[in-house]
Every structure is written in C-alpha cells, then in structure tokens.
C-alpha cells in the first residue's frame, strides 16, 4: 500500500509540471517499473507448494514394475478382464492398498476408503445402513461389498461407473463422502516423499495425477477375490468338506424354481452369485405414473423403464454385509427372506421374474425353508477372505 500511495502522489506532482513533458514521461515509466517490482515482492509465489521443495534423488530409484499373477480359486473363472493400460503389478497393488487405507485422500484427512469398506464386514460399512461422510452428512444408499469386482463392468447400485478406474474417481470429490477436490488430494500426496517414490516405482511418473491414483486403487481392488467359502470347498472334489442336511436343503431350494428360486439373479454359472444386471425386486408399491423414492438405474439412463432398478449384489459373504438392499432397509437375512416369501410389491417396472415366478407376491416359503436357505447362505462366508493379510491395513 505504501508503494501505491507513493506512486500516485509522485505521478500527480510530475503531471503538474506539464511544461517538462519529456521529464514527466521518463519519471512515469520509471515509477511504473518500480511499482510492478514492488508488487512482486509484496506477493511472493509460494515456495515448495505441492511438494516442489522435496529434493528426491531419482537416480536411486528405478521404474521396473513386477507383474503380479493372480491366484484365482478353482471355482471362479481363471481369467480376469484387465484394461491394457493398467496391468496388475506388485508395486501398483501395494500402492493401491496404502491409498485405500490412508485418510490423506479426504479433505480433512479423517476418512479413507476403508472407513466405509471394512474388511471385517466383507468391505462394507460396519453394519451401518448409510455411510456418513467427513462433514457428518449421511448418504442415501448402503455401502456395497467390494468382492470379485475385477469381473464387473457396471459399478455402484445404479451402474453409473464402468470399471474400477472410473469408480475410484467419485468418492474423493463426492460432497457427502470425502468432500475433497482432486487438486487438493494430489497436492497432499505430492508433499509426501514416500508417495512420490511409490508412484514412480509403480507408474514411472514424478508428478502424480488422479489417473495414477485411480489406477493404483483399481489394482488393489481387483485382488479382492473371494472364492474359498464352505460352498467352494464343498463344490470341489477331494476337499472332504460337505454340506449339512439343512445346508443341502437350502442349496436345493436356492436353485429350484418351485423353491426359493434365487438362482435366476444370484446363481450364475461363474459362481459370482450375481448376474451383475439390474432388477426391480418389488421393494416398494408404486402405482402407474407414480414416482420412485430412488430411481436407481433410471436416474442414470433417463429411461422410465429403468426406474427402480438396482444392481444385483453378490451373495458371497452375505452373512457379513448387513443391512441389506440399496437403502439398507432390511437388518437381517430373515427380513430379506420374508420379503421374497410374502411381501413383493407392485410397480410399473417390477421385474418379470417377480411376476411370473413369484406370483407378484412371493414364494410363500415355510419357516423351515427360510432357515434352510439362510443356512446355505452362511456357507458363502469366506473366512480366508476377511482374514487375508494382503487385504488388511498396511499401516497397522
């Protein structure tokens, strides 16, 4: 401010001496240069912003990522679709695991991906109906399990993301979740020397961008494979593992059109226990022309015929992922079976199976049949998956 006052005072004085025009013009030019230089000194550029002050001897490190070969259980497809520009590497997976558990990606560094995807709950949110973000604001959908996602190309309940790399872009900037900006998230990572080195080893970059962050997260998430449950062992000859009588009855009901008839949406031949498609399973009574509280897939596609459709979740580790449905309305598996048995509700987009096979009402299961189905569903719990040290917090 002092320089500004001096500038204008001196300028006015010299302009008054109009007869000395050459002198005035020269003095004016000098003062302009002085003023500009003074302004630069008063507003210096930040030094070391986003890690620019870190001195890293890159000659000590090399970019030679080691390919990672997935070990896939025999009951699952032995190949996983992989984007050509993001192959699995040991360095990329290790980096993704760190990012998954590090709250550095949230605006206030209090929440990580693992905050809403806890390994003890098969990577769902600690038994909560809705997740709560850094600002204490709850969402409106239940946290989905992160299981066998490498074989899935439509993610979220409404399928709005195609592929894990795209999906990983959203939570960081979502105002109800981590409420950050990618600029700030990347800046925070750039200030950490070890992350700079890790990203260089994994992707050969010295400047981190959102692309590398999402690639690393996607690589780790592709390793979250579940296929060693009691069901898998009982389905594999020579393991010596067998169903109990009740579990076997549940198995038969699961795959029977006259029983529970669960297999049309959950009994795929590839053993994922989801068809990865979208269905309206009769949760809400919506009259013709009425509005769904949550349009699901319809909000993404804009097509009325997609209103009320949601992605079929995997039933693997289902006993660990309560509460259930997109809005977490059912607290227990008993409530889920009660719905499919007796409480299917009509709506314009009700799935055809709910009409033809469930009679528009339900399968009318007996109490014993419900309990048998639940016993079978418990055989899908994979204790090796939720106790795998490769999936746990690397900072513990």
Secondary structure, DSSP 8 states (H G I E B T S, - for coil): -HHHHHHHHHHHHHHH-TT-HHHHHHHHHHHHHHHHHHHHHHS---SSGGGTT----GGG------B------TTS-S-----TTS--BHHHHHHHHHHHH-GGGSTTS---HHHHSBGGGTSB-TT-SS-B-TTS-B-SS------SGGG-SSBSTT--B-SHHHHTTHHHH-TTTT---HHHHHHHHHT-HHHHHHHHHHH--SS--HHHHHHHHHHHHHT-----SHHHHHTSTTS-----HHHHHHHHHHT-TTTT--HHHH--TTS-S----EE--S-S---TT---SS-BHHHHH--GGGTTBEE----TTGGGS-SBSTT--B-SHHHHHHHHHH-----TT--HHHHHTSTTT-----HHHHHHHHHHHHTT--HHHHT-GGGS-TT-
